[in-house]
């Protein structure tokens, strides 16, 4: 089974999103963080299950109606590339 590797940009995205939400509701922020991390950890079991990404070579998990985890499948791991808001202009 492949390992999950979070790229620095994706880690930064997650921290920024969770911090923004925590300013308003800490419990909701923790729930979202847990949901995103859980979804990312499950990707290696079925890496091709999720939809094709907007950027060629990527795939996307809709974790919450507002948040998407963007990843790509490398030879030795699954790379979490970004975590984006669904309304965010991406890429």
Helices and strands as residue ranges (DSSP letters): E 3-6, H 8-22, H 26-42, G 43-45, E 51-52, E 59-64, E 67-73, E 77-85
